[in-house]
Amino acid sequence: MHVFEELFNKQVENQQVLLSKGSYKGFCTEGTESVPVDDVKLMSYHIQQEVSEIGEVLAADKRWKNFRNGKFDHDEKLDEIADVFIVAMNIAMYSGFNAEQVAKAIDHKLDVVKERITKV
């Protein structure tokens, strides 16, 4: 098994725990008891969370700003980038995709991008 698939499946287990504890009560479609599952409410919830996590990456490294751009916390930025990837896995699993499907899609997309940029 690939490292990505191991990480994805580890996050599936984390989400299973949250579902079993009722942590998403009110945020998920009734009957959502396991993942991956196509649950538009939880997918939407995690997209909103993703926007927040991306903002936290920017907050950890403000060198992109025109002024007051002195903040840069390397470890905090890395931690927030990890959160971005974790939430992206949640978006995929609450869209009904499993680890193998997502890994294959990423691999394919990387090939498409490589072809695009090498043609230029």
N, C-alpha and C positions, 0 to 999 in steps of 0.2 A: 504494500500500500504506500502511496506517496505521502510525503509530509503534509501537504495541504489537506489531503483527505483525512489524515489522522487528526489534524487541528479542527477541521470542520466537524468531524464526528464527536470530538471532545466538546465542542460548542453545542451540538445537538443534545448531548447529555445534560449540559447546563440548562438548556431551554426546557428539557423534559422535567427537570427538578422544579423550575419556576412554574411551569404549567401545573404540575402535581400539587404545588403549594397554593395554587390559586392566585399567583402574583399578577396575572393578566386579566383577572376577573373584570369584566366590563370593557376590556380592550380587544377581546377575541370573539369570534363566532362561536356560538354554543356548540359543543361537541368537539371542539379543538382540544384533543387530549394528547396528541403525539405529533412529532415533527420528523421529517418535513411534511408540511401540509399547506395547501393553497388557502390561506386565510387573509383576505384583503385587508381586514382591520389591523391585524398584527403586522402585515407588510407595510401598511401606511404608517403605523406607529413607529416602526423601526426606520423608515425613511426620514421621519421627523427627527428621530434620535440621531441619525447619521448627520443631518445638517448641524445639529448641536455639537457633535463630536468634531466635525471639520472646523467649526468655530473655535473649539478648544485647541486644535493644532495651531491655528493662527494666533491665538492668545499666548501660547507657549513660545512663539517665535515671532516677534513683532518687527523684525528687521525689514519687512516688506512695506512698512508704513513710511510716509514722507517725513513725519516728525514724531517725536516720542517713540523712537524705534530702537531703543537700547535693550529691551527685554529679549533674552534668548536663554531658555533653559533646555539644554540638550536632552536630559533624561525625561523631563516632562513632555517634551515634544514627541519623543519616541513612544512613551506610554500612550499618548493621545493618538498617534498613528496606529498603534496596536488596537485601540478601541475602534477606530474607523474600519479596520479590517474585520474585527469581530462583529460589528453591527452589519457590515456588508454580508457576512455569512448569515446573520439572522434574516436579512431581507430575502436572500436566496432561499433559505429553508422555509420561510413563511410565504414563499411563492410556489412551493411544492417541489423544489429542486433538491436532489441529494448531492453528496460530496463528489461523486464520480461525474455527474452531469456538469457541475460547476467547474471542476478541474478541466474537463474536456473543453468546455466553452472558453475558459481563460486561455488554454493552450492554443485553441483555434484562433482566437482573437489576436494573440501575440503574433501568430504567423501572418495574419492579415495585415497587421500594423507593419511588420517587418517588410512585407512585400510592398506596401505603400511607400515606406520611407526609402527603400532601396531603389525604387523607380525614379525618384526625384533627382 
